[in-house]
Amino acid sequence: ATLGAKSADVTVTVAQTPVAPVAIAGNGQSGPVNQTLANSLQVRVEDRLGNVMAGRQVTFSVTSGGGSITTTSANSDAAGLASTTWTLGSSTAVLQRVGATVAGNATTTFFTANPLAGPAVQMLLAPGNAGDGQTAQFGTAVAIPPSVQLVDVLGNGVAGATVTFSVIAGGGSITGASAVTNVNGVASVGSW
């Protein structure tokens, strides 16, 4: 800088602050409840110009669905990356979500996952099934087709499983004996 006949050198340092962490890997996975997802959750810390920022503290937290993460706080590496692994919660009915924030910016970046039921371990009467205990005249179908629900060990409905219905006592016939369970684990016979 110069002022009249006087001059001096001045050093000015501008400290960049991070923007919200950028999700790099692990978002949108599917996996069984109570199990660790195949891919780690990974974010990159950048400034507003897109330059990576090393040594910045990233905080991960489960925000919905239960479950757990292995690392709740990590410093970004030389490439600006920080990661954790995620074990999903126990329910397929609850949104599974993890948030990541970086020190110096309060904006949260979210990761979501699609929780899948485990293998079917039990067959139950479908919830709200009025099809049990019906009577009908000989040669006519019952008014409400019977339905069942397949559940895993945690009570989550198991979707996509084939159920085969059959008459085991009292006679009669059925249509649609083979049915695939819906997203709630429920399958219904065509008619009986």
N, C-alpha and C positions, 0 to 999 in steps of 0.2 A: 504494500500500500504506500502511496506517496502523498505528502501534504507539504506543499511548497517545496523547500529544499530538503526536507526530511523524508526518509523512506525507511520501511521496516518490513520484515517478512512475518506473516501471520499464518499459523496453521489452524485450519478449521476442520473439525471432525464431525461428521454427520452420522449418527447412529441409526441404522435402519431397524424398524420393528417388524416382527413377523406378522403375516396375515394368518387367517385360520389354517390349520394343517390341511394338506391336500391328501385325500385318500388315494393311495397307490395300489394296494392289494388287499384282498380279503373281504371286500364288500359283496353282499348279495349271495353268499354261499348257502347251501342246504346241507343239513346234517341231522343225525339222530339226536333226540333230546338227551341231556345229561352226558353228551360226548363232546370231545374236543374237535373243532373244525379242522379240516385238512390243511388249510392255508392260514398263515399268520395274518393279523391285521397290521397294515403298514401305512404310515403317513410320511410325507416329506414336509419339512419346515422351510418356508421361503419368505423372502421379503416381498414388498409390493412390486418389485421389478422382476421377480422370478428367480432371484439369486438364492441358492441354497444357504441355509444357516445351520452351522454345526454348533454343538454344545448347548442347544436350547432344550429346556425341560418340557417334555410332553407328558400329559396326564391322561390315562385311559380309565374309564369307569363304566360299569354295567349300568345302563339307565332304564332298562325295561326287560322283563322276562326272567329275571334271576340269572343263574349261572355264575361264572367266574372268569377272571382273566389272570394270566400268570404274572404280568408286570403292570403295576398301576402307575409307575413313573419311570421314564427313561429319557436320557439325553440324546438328542439327534447326533448321528455320527457325521463324518466328514462329508458324506453325500446328502446330509440333511435328513436322513431316515431314522425313524424310531418304530418299534414294533412290539406286539404282544400276541399271545395265543389266547383263544376264547373257547371256553367250555359252555355249551348252551344250557339253559334252564330246563326244567322238567315238563313244561306244558307246550303243546302244539297250538293252544288257543290264545296264547299271549304273545304280543309282538316282542321279538328278541332284538335288543339294540344296545350298542356300546358307543360311548361318546369319547372323542379325543380333543383336548385343548392344548394350546402351547402357551407357556408363560409369556405375558406381554400382549396377549390377545384373548379376550373372553369368549370369542365365537367358537361354538362347538361344531366339530365335524362328526357326523354319525355314520356308523356301520350297522347294517341290518342283516339278519339271517333268517332263513326259512327252516323252522324246526320240524323234523319228521318224526313220526311215531316209531317206536321200536317194533320188533316182531310181535304178532298177535299171540297172546297167551290165554285169552279167555273170550268166550262167546256169550253174550247176554241178550235178553230181550231188549230191543231198541228202546231208548228213552221215549216216553210218551206213546208207546205202541199200544193202540187200542185193539190190535188184532189178536191178542191172546184170549183164549177162553170163549170164543164166539161159537154160536150154533147157527146152522143153516138147514134148510130142507134138503132131503136127499136129491142129488142131481143138480144142485145150484151151488154157486160159489159163495164163500163167506163175503160179507160186505167190505171188510178191510183186510187186504193181503198181509199176512204175518211178516214181521221183519225182525232182524237181529242186528247186534252191533258187535264188531270185533274190537278189542282193546289191547293195548300193550300193558306191561307190568305197572306202569304209572297211571293207567286209566285213560290214556289218550286213544281216540278212535284211529284205527288202522285203515287207511285208504288204499284202494286198488287191489284188494284181495278178493279172490273168487270164492263164493259161498255156494254150495250145492244143497238145495232143499229136497227132501223126500218125505213121502208119507210112510210112517213107521207103524201106525196103528189106526184102526177104525175105518180103513178104506178111503176111497176117494182118489182124486187125481189132481195134479198141479200143472200149471203152465209156467214157463219161465223159471225152470228149476235151478238154473245157473245164473247167479247175479254177482256183479262186482260192487264192492263196498264204495260208498261215496266219500267225500272229504271228512265226514264225521264218523266213518267206519260202519255205516249202516247199509244193509242190503235187504231188499224185499223180494219175496216170491211174486211171480206174475199174477197168479190167482190160485185158489185152492177150493 
